[in-house]
């Protein structure tokens, strides 16, 4: 996890305060929120802080939506949100504060959508993370699904894109083409080019190069795994060569 996030959690990250409901959440935990007299933040909020705090807050609200947090979901949360040794208690407190706060999930989702309005891939990443947690126990329950759809709507994610994201989180998607956002009418060469572009766009190394937090990298790793699995099914159906993830895009 980025040092800025842990600096804020530790109470030493005044310069990273982000304002709004997410800033208030960190303020309740660390005892500070840096705002001016009009309630505006000083400078643009670091995206890694918005990404990680937003993911934790929305995951907590999702847990509240169905009233049950399973061991699998806790494990999945831990695989995405990397907690340094000794910080477990603070993360639990942050999760509990987000779950109990009077601010609704709409306020958190709205702030994330505003922060990432020019980077839709980051919004998709947050939704991907929530899907990973929800699906960890083998099924996305009705209340969780309704919650995810509402978050997606606030993020401005189109219906077709939501269906594509959802397909990535099925144990065995009915339509692997949907996972790739591809068409069965595509020829083999066109489909290969499309797959290569997806690999280049979703490779975890790209997230690292962009300076995104470990959470975004973990989500991208799982997303690429789903893309590769869908490609393997399609290539077997079409009699194509193995996945091309290591070929130049």
Helices and strands as residue ranges (DSSP letters): H 3-9, G 14-16, H 20-30, H 47-66, H 71-80, H 88-100, H 105-115, H 120-134, G 135-137, H 142-155, H 159-168, H 176-180, H 188-202, H 204-209, H 214-238
